Every structure is written in C-alpha cells, then in structure tokens.
Amino acid sequence: MEIEVRRYGAGGRPAAQRVELPAGSRIVDLLARLELPEDEVGFLLVNQGDGSFERVLQDGDRVTIIPPIAGG
C-alpha cells in the first residue's frame, strides 16, 4: 500500500513523500521505515484526524508528522 507522508521541520514547511508499506502496517512501522524515533514525534495526524503509534494504516492514508515543539 502507498502512504503519503508530510514531515514538518524547523523551517515550518512540510517535506512530502510517498512510502510503500505492506498491508496491515501501523504508524510505528512507518516510523521505522523512515528511521524516525518515536521521541522525535510531537504530534501525529492521519487524514487530518488524531493518530496514534499503534494505528493501522490504509492504502492512500495521509500521515502528517510534527516534531516536538519547545519554547521559552
């Protein structure tokens, strides 16, 4: 299945890419494929709704990954 991924970084603009995953893959599987540790994820959206690390993905899903936000 193909997943669209949008990753936000320090610049505020998303980097978009498409990732092929086996059917039944979860968010944690996607993060492993992207070599992105869970602690570098501040917020997840799947199809503009709240996502969790254990959510099972479907073909065509759009996953938005936003890093933790720190400020002072």
DSSP file (Angstrom, degrees, kcal/mol; ACC not computed):
  #  RESIDUE AA STRUCTURE BP1 BP2  ACC     N-H-->O    O-->H-N    N-H-->O    O-->H-N    TCO  KAPPA ALPHA  PHI   PSI    X-CA   Y-CA   Z-CA
    1    1 A M              0   0    0      0, 0.0    20,-2.7     0, 0.0     2,-0.5   0.000 360.0 360.0 360.0 157.5    0.0    0.0    0.0
    2    2 A E  E     -A   20   0A   0     18,-0.2    58,-3.0    16,-0.0     2,-0.4  -0.921 360.0-169.9-113.4 130.6    1.1    3.6   -0.5
    3    3 A I  E     -A   19   0A   0     16,-2.8    16,-2.9    -2,-0.5     2,-0.5  -0.942  17.3-138.0-117.0 136.1    1.1    6.2    2.2
    4    4 A E  E     -Ab  18  62A   0     57,-2.6    59,-3.2    -2,-0.4     2,-0.4  -0.841  23.8-164.7 -92.7 129.0    1.6    9.9    1.8
    5    5 A V  E     -Ab  17  63A   0     12,-3.4    12,-2.2    -2,-0.5     2,-0.5  -0.949  12.4-171.4-119.0 132.6    3.8   11.4    4.5
    6    6 A R  E     -Ab  16  64A   0     57,-2.8    59,-3.1    -2,-0.4     2,-0.5  -0.981   9.0-169.2-122.0 118.7    4.3   15.1    5.3
    7    7 A R  E     -Ab  15  65A   0      8,-2.4     8,-2.7    -2,-0.5     2,-0.4  -0.926   8.2-151.5-111.3 125.4    7.0   15.8    7.8
    8    8 A Y  E     +A   14   0A   0     57,-2.7     2,-0.2    -2,-0.5    -2,-0.0  -0.761  20.0 177.1 -93.6 140.7    7.3   19.3    9.3
    9    9 A G    >   -     0   0    0      4,-0.6     3,-1.5    -2,-0.4    -1,-0.0  -0.464  50.6 -65.5-124.8-162.4   10.8   20.5   10.3
   10   10 A A  T 3  S+     0   0    0      1,-0.3    -2,-0.0    -2,-0.2     0, 0.0   0.778 125.2  62.1 -62.5 -29.0   12.3   23.6   11.8
   11   11 A G  T 3  S-     0   0    0      2,-0.2    -1,-0.3     1,-0.1    -3,-0.0   0.612 104.4-126.1 -76.5 -11.3   11.5   25.6    8.6
   12   12 A G  S <  S+     0   0    0     -3,-1.5    -2,-0.1     1,-0.3    -1,-0.1   0.317  75.8 109.0  86.1 -10.3    7.8   25.2    9.1
   13   13 A R        -     0   0    0      1,-0.0    -4,-0.6    -6,-0.0    -1,-0.3  -0.829  69.9-118.8-101.7 139.5    7.3   23.8    5.5
   14   14 A P  E     -A    8   0A   0      0, 0.0     2,-0.6     0, 0.0    -6,-0.2  -0.473  10.2-142.6 -78.1 145.8    6.4   20.1    5.1
   15   15 A A  E     -A    7   0A   0     -8,-2.7    -8,-2.4    -2,-0.2     2,-0.3  -0.945  25.9-155.4 -99.8 121.0    8.6   17.7    3.2
   16   16 A A  E     +A    6   0A   0     -2,-0.6     2,-0.3   -10,-0.2   -10,-0.2  -0.765  22.5 155.3-103.7 143.7    6.2   15.4    1.3
   17   17 A Q  E     -A    5   0A   0    -12,-2.2   -12,-3.4    -2,-0.3     2,-0.4  -0.979  36.1-122.5-155.5 162.0    7.0   11.9    0.2
   18   18 A R  E     -A    4   0A   0     -2,-0.3     2,-0.4   -14,-0.2   -14,-0.2  -0.924  25.8-164.7-110.3 137.2    5.2    8.6   -0.7
   19   19 A V  E     -A    3   0A   0    -16,-2.9   -16,-2.8    -2,-0.4     2,-0.5  -0.979  12.8-140.7-126.6 131.8    6.1    5.5    1.2
   20   20 A E  E     +A    2   0A   0     -2,-0.4   -18,-0.2   -18,-0.2    -2,-0.0  -0.788  29.7 170.0 -89.6 129.9    5.3    1.9    0.2
   21   21 A L        -     0   0    0    -20,-2.7     3,-0.1    -2,-0.5     2,-0.1  -0.954  37.4 -98.8-135.4 155.0    4.4   -0.4    3.2
   22   22 A P    >   -     0   0    0      0, 0.0     3,-1.5     0, 0.0     0, 0.0  -0.415  53.9 -88.1 -68.6 150.9    2.9   -3.9    3.5
   23   23 A A  T 3  S+     0   0    0      1,-0.2    35,-0.1    -2,-0.1    33,-0.0  -0.294 115.6  33.2 -55.6 142.3   -0.8   -4.1    4.2
   24   24 A G  T 3  S+     0   0    0     33,-0.5    -1,-0.2     1,-0.3    34,-0.1   0.462  83.8 150.1  87.8   2.3   -1.6   -4.1    7.9
   25   25 A S    <   -     0   0    0     -3,-1.5    32,-3.2    32,-0.1    -1,-0.3  -0.344  32.2-148.0 -68.8 149.7    1.3   -1.7    8.7
   26   26 A R  B  >  -E   56   0B   0     30,-0.3     4,-1.9     1,-0.1     3,-0.5  -0.585  32.1 -95.8-109.2 173.4    1.0    0.6   11.7
   27   27 A I  H  > S+     0   0    0     28,-1.6     4,-2.7    25,-0.3     5,-0.2   0.903 124.7  57.4 -56.0 -42.5    2.3    4.1   12.4
   28   28 A V  H  > S+     0   0    0     25,-2.1     4,-1.9     1,-0.2    -1,-0.2   0.858 105.3  51.2 -60.3 -33.7    5.3    2.5   14.3
   29   29 A D  H  > S+     0   0    0     -3,-0.5     4,-2.2    24,-0.2    -1,-0.2   0.895 109.5  49.9 -68.4 -39.9    6.2    0.5   11.1
   30   30 A L  H  X S+     0   0    0     -4,-1.9     4,-2.1     2,-0.2    -2,-0.2   0.928 109.9  50.4 -62.2 -45.6    6.1    3.7    9.1
   31   31 A L  H  <>S+     0   0    0     -4,-2.7     5,-2.8     1,-0.2     4,-0.4   0.886 109.7  51.1 -61.6 -38.7    8.4    5.5   11.6
   32   32 A A  H ><5S+     0   0    0     -4,-1.9     3,-1.0    -5,-0.2    -1,-0.2   0.915 108.9  50.7 -64.0 -42.3   10.8    2.6   11.4
   33   33 A R  H 3<5S+     0   0    0     -4,-2.2    -2,-0.2     1,-0.3    -1,-0.2   0.881 113.2  45.9 -62.0 -37.5   10.8    2.8    7.6
   34   34 A L  T 3<5S-     0   0    0     -4,-2.1    -1,-0.3    -5,-0.1    -2,-0.2   0.493 109.8-126.2 -81.8  -3.6   11.6    6.5    7.9
   35   35 A E  T < 5 +     0   0    0     -3,-1.0    -3,-0.2    -4,-0.4    -2,-0.1   0.910  61.1 145.9  55.0  45.3   14.2    5.8   10.6
   36   36 A L      < -     0   0    0     -5,-2.8    -1,-0.2    -6,-0.1    -2,-0.1  -0.947  46.3-133.8-117.0 110.7   12.4    8.3   12.8
   37   37 A P    >   -     0   0    0      0, 0.0     3,-2.1     0, 0.0     4,-0.1  -0.305  18.9-121.4 -63.0 145.5   12.5    7.6   16.6
   38   38 A E  G >  S+     0   0    0      1,-0.3     3,-1.9     2,-0.2    15,-0.0   0.830 111.0  63.2 -56.7 -34.0    9.1    7.9   18.4
   39   39 A D  G 3  S+     0   0    0      1,-0.3    -1,-0.3    28,-0.0    -3,-0.0   0.577  94.9  61.7 -72.5  -6.1   10.6   10.6   20.7
   40   40 A E  G <  S+     0   0    0     -3,-2.1     2,-0.6    27,-0.1    -1,-0.3   0.279  88.5  86.8 -97.1   9.6   11.2   12.8   17.7
   41   41 A V    <   +     0   0    0     -3,-1.9     3,-0.1    26,-0.2    24,-0.0  -0.946  45.2 170.3-111.3 119.4    7.4   12.9   17.0
   42   42 A G  S    S+     0   0    0     24,-2.4     2,-0.3    -2,-0.6    -1,-0.1   0.810  70.7   6.2 -92.8 -35.9    5.4   15.5   18.9
   43   43 A F  E     -C   66   0A   0     23,-2.2    23,-2.6    25,-0.0     2,-0.4  -0.994  61.6-158.7-152.8 140.3    2.1   15.2   17.1
   44   44 A L  E     -C   65   0A   0      7,-0.3     7,-1.8    -2,-0.3     2,-0.4  -0.969   5.3-173.4-123.5 136.6    0.6   12.8   14.5
   45   45 A L  E     -CD  64  50A   0     19,-2.2    19,-2.7    -2,-0.4     2,-0.5  -0.992   6.1-165.5-124.4 138.7   -2.3   13.3   12.2
   46   46 A V  E >  S-CD  63  49A   0      3,-3.1     3,-1.5    -2,-0.4    17,-0.2  -0.974  83.6 -18.2-121.8 115.3   -3.8   10.6    9.9
   47   47 A N  T 3  S-     0   0    0     15,-3.3    -1,-0.1    -2,-0.5    16,-0.1   0.884 128.3 -54.9  54.3  41.3   -6.1   12.0    7.3
   48   48 A Q  T 3  S+     0   0    0     14,-0.4     2,-0.3     1,-0.3    -1,-0.3   0.563 121.1 102.8  70.0  13.0   -6.4   15.2    9.3
   49   49 A G  E <  S-D   46   0A   0     -3,-1.5    -3,-3.1     1,-0.1    -1,-0.3  -0.809  85.8 -75.9-117.5 164.4   -7.5   13.3   12.4
   50   50 A D  E     -D   45   0A   0     -2,-0.3     2,-0.3    -5,-0.2    -5,-0.2  -0.294  50.8-160.6 -60.0 137.4   -5.6   12.4   15.6
   51   51 A G        -     0   0    0     -7,-1.8    -7,-0.3    -3,-0.0     2,-0.3  -0.847   7.3-156.7-119.4 156.5   -3.2    9.4   15.1
   52   52 A S    >   -     0   0    0     -2,-0.3     3,-1.4    -9,-0.1   -25,-0.3  -0.895  32.5-110.7-127.7 161.1   -1.6    7.0   17.5
   53   53 A F  T 3  S+     0   0    0     -2,-0.3   -25,-2.1     1,-0.3   -24,-0.2   0.789 117.3  48.6 -61.8 -28.5    1.6    4.9   17.1
   54   54 A E  T 3  S+     0   0    0    -27,-0.2    -1,-0.3   -28,-0.1     2,-0.1   0.434  80.6 126.2 -93.5   0.5   -0.4    1.7   17.0
   55   55 A R    <   -     0   0    0     -3,-1.4   -28,-1.6     1,-0.1     2,-0.4  -0.360  61.4-127.0 -63.0 134.4   -3.0    2.8   14.4
   56   56 A V  B     -E   26   0B   0    -30,-0.2   -30,-0.3   -29,-0.1     2,-0.2  -0.704  26.4-135.8 -82.6 130.3   -3.2    0.5   11.4
   57   57 A L        -     0   0    0    -32,-3.2   -33,-0.5    -2,-0.4     2,-0.3  -0.516  11.4-149.2 -88.4 154.8   -2.8    2.4    8.2
   58   58 A Q    >   -     0   0    0     -2,-0.2     3,-2.2   -35,-0.1   -35,-0.0  -0.880  36.8 -82.7-119.1 153.0   -4.9    2.0    5.0
   59   59 A D  T 3  S+     0   0    0     -2,-0.3   -56,-0.2     1,-0.3    -1,-0.0  -0.298 117.2  20.2 -53.5 130.6   -3.8    2.5    1.4
   60   60 A G  T 3  S+     0   0    0    -58,-3.0    -1,-0.3     1,-0.3   -57,-0.2   0.396  86.4 149.0  89.3  -2.5   -3.9    6.2    0.5
   61   61 A D    <   -     0   0    0     -3,-2.2   -57,-2.6   -59,-0.2     2,-0.5  -0.269  41.0-138.9 -61.0 151.0   -3.7    7.5    4.0
   62   62 A R  E     -b    4   0A   0    -59,-0.2   -15,-3.3   -57,-0.0     2,-0.5  -0.971  17.3-165.4-113.4 120.2   -2.0   10.8    4.6
   63   63 A V  E     -bC   5  46A   0    -59,-3.2   -57,-2.8    -2,-0.5     2,-0.5  -0.919   2.6-163.2-109.5 125.8    0.2   11.0    7.7
   64   64 A T  E     -bC   6  45A   0    -19,-2.7   -19,-2.2    -2,-0.5     2,-0.5  -0.940   4.8-163.8-109.1 126.6    1.4   14.3    9.0
   65   65 A I  E     -bC   7  44A   0    -59,-3.1   -57,-2.7    -2,-0.5   -21,-0.2  -0.949   5.8-174.8-116.0 121.7    4.3   14.2   11.4
   66   66 A I  E     - C   0  43A   0    -23,-2.6   -24,-2.4    -2,-0.5   -23,-2.2  -0.962  22.3-128.3-116.9 128.8    5.1   17.3   13.5
   67   67 A P        -     0   0    0      0, 0.0   -26,-0.2     0, 0.0   -27,-0.1  -0.216  41.3 -78.0 -70.4 164.5    8.2   17.4   15.8
   68   68 A P        -     0   0    0      0, 0.0     2,-0.5     0, 0.0   -26,-0.1  -0.316  47.9-134.3 -58.0 145.9    8.0   18.3   19.5
   69   69 A I        -     0   0    0     -3,-0.1     2,-0.4   -27,-0.1    -3,-0.0  -0.919  24.2-177.5-110.0 127.8    7.7   22.0   20.0
   70   70 A A        +     0   0    0     -2,-0.5     2,-0.3     2,-0.0     0, 0.0  -0.919  10.5 154.5-121.9 149.9    9.9   23.7   22.6
   71   71 A G              0   0    0     -2,-0.4    -2,-0.0     1,-0.1     0, 0.0  -0.961 360.0 360.0-161.0 176.4    9.9   27.3   23.6
   72   72 A G              0   0    0     -2,-0.3    -1,-0.1     0, 0.0    -2,-0.0   0.395 360.0 360.0-149.6 360.0   10.7   29.6   26.3
